[in-house]
Amino acid sequence: MTLLLVRHGLTAMTGPLLAGWTPGVHLDERGRAQVAALAGRIAPLPLAAIVTSPLERCAETAEAIAAARGTGPGTAADKIETDERFGEVRYGDWTGRPLKELAEEPLWRVVQAHPSAVKFPGEDGESLAAAQHRAVTAVRDWNARIAAEHGPDALYAVCSHGDIIKAIVADALGLHLDQFQRIQADPASLTVIRYTETRPFVVRVNDTGGDIAALVPETSAERPGKEGLGPDDAVPGGGA
């Protein structure tokens, strides 16, 4: 199973403010151009489904990916599904605040150095560990569903958020959550993970312009005996 993790494009809040679950945050002109370029780049890939966070900026990114693939029965445009588990971390009382201001908070240093210990303040504040757990659980569930419906060599896309994508990548790499800040996921970037019966392979991280042809997986019949030999053998495009 090959998972394409797509971070939403730029918004007016991306960078200066911590958007979190703030309603009504849409892609801006730059973000729309970014996701249009990404959608065109991955349009040749045979996606079995497109799944998105419920937040507007991700839904708009998913719609751009679907639109680039055409419409009609059986196309990915008919398969956009929303899963709240891919939604942004719930930052609680930090939501909507300027990042420069948050950087002065004592908790900010913990977020950077010991994120597994962090629970964001406020009634709806979430811990980063809980956010990682829900996102990784969602990936496992979708892997099983897509495999059952389309076979083990299918590809699907998930449109999500920077911290969620980084947390999923950390899990795939076998890294403790305290290391997830070492991973980068820029707006409109593509991160690719190939899941096998034995372990995941992280094929690409934070790709904002590479060729995608090698992401189409070989079928099981085309790679007999290769499972478990190593990333360059087991994963199409391994080493990209």
C-alpha positions as CSV (number, residue, x, y, z in Angstrom):
1,M,0.0,0.0,0.0
2,T,1.4,3.4,-1.0
3,L,0.3,6.5,0.9
4,L,0.7,10.0,-0.5
5,L,0.6,12.5,2.2
6,V,-0.1,16.0,0.9
7,R,0.1,19.1,3.1
8,H,-2.4,21.8,2.2
9,G,-1.2,24.9,0.3
10,L,-0.5,28.3,1.8
11,T,-3.2,30.4,3.6
12,A,-3.1,33.9,4.9
13,M,-2.5,32.4,8.4
14,T,0.3,30.0,7.4
15,G,3.5,31.2,9.0
16,P,2.5,34.2,11.2
17,L,-0.4,32.6,13.1
18,L,-1.2,29.1,14.5
19,A,-4.4,28.3,12.5
20,G,-5.2,25.0,14.2
21,W,-9.0,24.3,13.9
22,T,-9.9,28.0,13.2
23,P,-12.9,27.8,10.9
24,G,-12.9,29.5,7.5
25,V,-9.2,29.4,6.8
26,H,-9.0,29.0,3.0
27,L,-6.2,28.7,0.5
28,D,-4.9,32.1,-0.7
29,E,-3.9,32.9,-4.2
30,R,-0.4,31.4,-3.6
31,G,-1.9,28.3,-2.0
32,R,-4.2,27.7,-4.9
33,A,-1.3,28.0,-7.4
34,Q,0.7,25.6,-5.3
35,V,-1.9,22.9,-5.1
36,A,-2.8,23.3,-8.8
37,A,0.8,22.5,-9.7
38,L,1.0,19.6,-7.3
39,A,-2.3,18.2,-8.6
40,G,-1.0,18.4,-12.2
41,R,2.2,16.6,-11.2
42,I,0.5,13.7,-9.5
43,A,-2.5,13.4,-11.9
44,P,-0.9,10.4,-13.8
45,L,-0.9,8.3,-10.6
46,P,-3.7,5.8,-10.3
47,L,-5.1,6.9,-6.9
48,A,-7.7,4.6,-5.4
49,A,-9.0,7.3,-3.2
50,I,-8.4,10.8,-1.9
51,V,-9.0,11.4,1.8
52,T,-8.9,14.8,3.5
53,S,-8.9,16.5,6.9
54,P,-12.3,18.3,7.4
55,L,-10.6,21.7,7.5
56,E,-11.3,24.0,4.5
57,R,-7.6,24.4,3.4
58,C,-7.2,20.6,3.1
59,A,-10.6,20.0,1.5
60,E,-9.7,22.6,-1.1
61,T,-6.4,20.9,-1.7
62,A,-8.1,17.6,-2.1
63,E,-10.6,19.1,-4.6
64,A,-7.8,20.4,-6.7
65,I,-6.2,17.0,-6.8
66,A,-9.5,15.4,-7.8
67,A,-10.3,18.1,-10.4
68,A,-6.9,17.5,-12.2
69,R,-7.9,13.8,-12.6
70,G,-11.2,14.5,-14.4
71,T,-14.7,13.5,-13.4
72,G,-17.1,10.7,-14.0
73,P,-17.9,7.3,-12.5
74,G,-14.9,5.4,-11.1
75,T,-12.5,8.4,-11.1
76,A,-10.8,9.7,-8.0
77,A,-13.0,12.8,-8.2
78,D,-15.9,10.6,-6.9
79,K,-13.8,9.2,-4.1
80,I,-13.0,12.3,-1.9
81,E,-13.7,11.2,1.7
82,T,-13.3,13.2,4.9
83,D,-11.7,11.7,8.0
84,E,-11.5,13.9,11.1
85,R,-8.6,11.9,12.4
86,F,-6.4,13.6,9.8
87,G,-7.4,17.0,11.1
88,E,-4.9,19.4,12.6
89,V,-3.6,19.1,16.1
90,R,-6.1,20.7,18.5
91,Y,-3.9,23.5,19.9
92,G,-6.5,24.7,22.5
93,D,-5.9,28.2,23.8
94,W,-3.0,28.6,21.4
95,T,-5.3,28.5,18.3
96,G,-5.1,31.7,16.3
97,R,-2.2,33.3,18.2
98,P,0.9,34.7,16.5
99,L,3.8,32.3,16.4
100,K,6.2,35.0,17.6
101,E,4.1,35.5,20.7
102,L,3.9,31.7,21.3
103,A,7.7,31.4,21.0
104,E,7.9,33.3,24.3
105,E,5.8,30.8,26.2
106,P,7.7,28.3,28.4
107,L,5.7,25.5,26.8
108,W,7.1,26.4,23.3
109,R,10.5,25.1,24.4
110,V,8.9,21.8,25.4
111,V,7.1,21.5,22.1
112,Q,10.4,21.8,20.3
113,A,12.6,19.6,22.6
114,H,10.2,17.1,24.3
115,P,6.9,17.1,22.2
116,S,5.8,13.7,23.5
117,A,5.2,15.4,26.9
118,V,3.1,18.3,25.5
119,K,-0.6,18.8,26.0
120,F,-1.8,22.1,24.7
121,P,-3.6,24.4,27.2
122,G,-7.4,24.8,27.3
123,E,-10.4,22.6,27.4
124,D,-10.0,21.4,23.9
125,G,-6.2,21.2,24.0
126,E,-4.8,18.0,22.7
127,S,-1.6,16.2,23.4
128,L,0.8,15.6,20.5
129,A,1.0,12.0,21.5
130,A,-2.8,11.7,21.1
131,A,-2.7,13.5,17.8
132,Q,-0.1,11.1,16.5
133,H,-2.1,8.1,17.7
134,R,-5.3,9.1,16.0
135,A,-3.5,9.9,12.7
136,V,-1.5,6.6,12.7
137,T,-4.6,4.6,13.6
138,A,-6.4,6.3,10.6
139,V,-3.6,5.3,8.3
140,R,-3.8,1.7,9.4
141,D,-7.5,1.7,8.9
142,W,-7.3,3.2,5.5
143,N,-4.5,0.9,4.5
144,A,-6.7,-2.1,5.3
145,R,-9.7,-0.7,3.6
146,I,-7.9,0.3,0.4
147,A,-6.1,-3.1,0.3
148,A,-9.4,-4.9,0.7
149,E,-11.1,-2.9,-2.1
150,H,-8.2,-2.4,-4.5
151,G,-5.4,-4.9,-3.7
152,P,-2.1,-4.5,-1.9
153,D,-0.4,-2.4,-4.6
154,A,-2.9,0.5,-4.6
155,L,-2.0,4.1,-4.0
156,Y,-4.1,6.7,-2.2
157,A,-3.7,10.3,-1.1
158,V,-4.4,12.0,2.3
159,C,-4.5,15.8,2.5
160,S,-3.5,16.8,6.0
161,H,-1.4,19.3,8.1
162,G,2.3,19.7,8.9
163,D,2.4,18.4,12.4
164,I,0.1,15.4,11.5
165,I,2.2,14.5,8.5
166,K,5.4,14.7,10.5
167,A,4.0,12.5,13.3
168,I,3.0,9.9,10.7
169,V,6.4,10.0,9.1
170,A,8.1,9.6,12.6
171,D,6.0,6.5,13.2
172,A,6.9,5.0,9.8
173,L,10.6,5.7,10.5
174,G,10.4,4.1,13.9
175,L,11.3,7.4,15.5
176,H,10.2,8.5,19.0
177,L,7.8,11.4,18.8
178,D,10.4,13.6,20.4
179,Q,12.3,13.4,17.1
180,F,9.4,14.5,14.9
181,Q,10.5,18.1,14.8
182,R,13.5,17.0,12.7
183,I,11.1,16.2,9.9
184,Q,9.8,18.9,7.5
185,A,6.6,19.1,5.6
186,D,6.2,22.4,3.7
187,P,2.9,23.7,2.3
188,A,1.8,21.7,-0.8
189,S,4.6,19.2,-0.3
190,L,4.3,15.5,-1.1
191,T,5.5,12.8,1.4
192,V,5.3,9.1,0.3
193,I,5.2,6.0,2.5
194,R,5.0,2.5,1.2
195,Y,3.5,0.1,3.7
196,T,4.3,-3.6,3.4
197,E,3.5,-6.7,5.6
198,T,6.8,-6.4,7.4
199,R,7.5,-2.6,7.7
200,P,7.0,0.8,6.1
201,F,9.4,2.4,3.7
202,V,9.6,6.2,3.6
203,V,10.1,6.9,-0.1
204,R,9.9,10.7,-0.2
205,V,9.7,13.5,2.3
206,N,8.8,17.1,1.7
207,D,8.9,16.7,-2.1
208,T,7.9,20.0,-3.8
209,G,8.9,19.3,-7.4
210,G,10.4,15.9,-8.1
211,D,9.4,13.5,-10.9
212,I,6.6,11.1,-9.7
213,A,6.8,8.4,-12.4
214,A,8.7,6.0,-10.0
215,L,5.9,6.2,-7.4
216,V,3.7,3.8,-9.4
217,P,4.3,0.5,-7.6
218,E,5.2,-2.7,-9.3
219,T,2.6,-5.4,-8.8
220,S,3.3,-8.3,-6.5
221,A,3.7,-10.5,-9.6
222,E,6.4,-8.2,-11.0
223,R,8.6,-8.3,-7.9
224,P,8.5,-12.0,-6.8
225,G,10.8,-12.7,-3.9
226,K,11.8,-9.1,-3.4
227,E,9.8,-8.5,-0.2
228,G,12.0,-7.6,2.7
229,L,15.3,-7.3,0.7
230,G,15.7,-3.7,1.3
231,P,14.3,-0.3,0.2
232,D,15.8,-0.2,-3.3
233,D,14.4,-3.7,-4.1
234,A,11.1,-3.6,-2.2
235,V,10.0,-0.1,-3.0
236,P,9.6,1.4,-6.4
237,G,11.6,4.6,-6.5
238,G,13.4,3.6,-3.3
239,G,16.3,6.0,-2.7
240,A,14.4,8.9,-4.4
